[in-house]
Structures are given as structure tokens and as C-alpha cells.
Amino acid sequence: MTVNEHKEAYRLFWMVKGHIAESDDTAKLSADSYFKRLWVDGCNGAPLYDYEEGFEDAYNRRFHNGTNRTTITKR
């Protein structure tokens, strides 16, 4: 999974669940269904931009120790 795919999978997970305390596998496996769910929500008028609020901070705290780096190291 590329860095962009990793971040996008977690962004979709955040938008549906409101947290990113899951494994990479869970985020990746749920990405397609969460994309479809959000697509329908958006078509029905849901304010998807509100769903993203707080994601960047949470993502950076989880994967970059609070910094704004663009690379991910394997653990």
C-alpha cells in the first residue's frame, strides 16, 4: 500500500467511524465499502466535509508522533 493509499484508507475509516484506532488491514479492507457508503451519504446531502474534521491531527498523532511528515515507517 502506498503512502497515499494508506492515508486515504484511514481517512475513509475516520469519516465513517470517527476514529483510526484500527490495524492497517482493517482500514484497507473496509475502504471500498466505506467509500460507497460515503458516496451515498454525499448524494443524499450529507455534509461530508464535516466528517473529515480532526482527521489530519489524529492521523499525524498516530503515524507521525504529531508532526506533519509525509512518509510512514514500518513498525
C-alpha positions in Angstrom: 0.0 0.0 0.0 1.4 3.4 -1.0 1.6 6.3 1.4 -1.4 8.0 -0.3 -3.5 4.7 -0.3 -2.7 4.3 3.4 -3.8 7.8 4.3 -6.9 7.6 2.2 -8.0 4.2 3.7 -7.6 5.8 7.2 -9.4 9.0 6.1 -12.4 6.9 4.9 -12.3 4.9 8.1 -12.3 8.2 10.1 -15.2 9.6 8.1 -17.4 6.6 8.9 -16.3 5.6 12.4 -14.8 8.8 13.8 -11.5 7.2 14.9 -8.5 5.5 13.4 -7.6 3.1 16.2 -7.6 0.1 13.8 -5.0 -2.0 12.0 -3.8 -1.3 8.5 -5.5 -4.4 7.3 -8.9 -3.4 8.8 -8.6 0.1 7.3 -7.6 -1.2 3.9 -10.3 -4.0 3.8 -13.1 -1.5 4.8 -12.0 1.3 2.4 -14.1 0.2 -0.6 -17.4 -0.3 1.3 -16.8 2.9 3.3 -16.2 4.8 0.0 -19.5 3.5 -1.3 -21.3 4.4 2.0 -19.9 7.9 1.9 -20.8 8.3 -1.8 -24.4 7.6 -1.0 -24.4 9.9 2.1 -22.9 12.7 -0.1 -25.5 12.1 -2.8 -28.2 12.4 -0.1 -26.9 15.8 1.0 -24.7 14.8 4.0 -22.0 17.5 4.7 -19.0 15.2 4.1 -16.6 18.0 4.8 -17.7 17.9 8.4 -16.9 14.2 8.6 -13.2 14.9 7.9 -12.8 17.4 10.8 -10.0 16.4 13.1 -8.6 13.7 10.7 -5.3 15.3 9.9 -4.4 15.9 13.5 -5.4 12.3 14.5 -3.5 10.8 11.6 -0.4 12.8 12.4 -0.6 11.9 16.1 -1.0 8.2 15.3 1.5 7.8 12.5 3.9 10.7 12.8 4.2 11.5 16.5 2.3 14.8 16.0 4.5 16.0 13.2 3.5 16.6 9.6 5.7 14.1 7.9 4.7 12.5 4.6 6.5 9.2 4.9 5.4 6.2 7.0 7.9 3.8 8.6 7.1 0.1 9.2 6.8 -0.9 12.8 
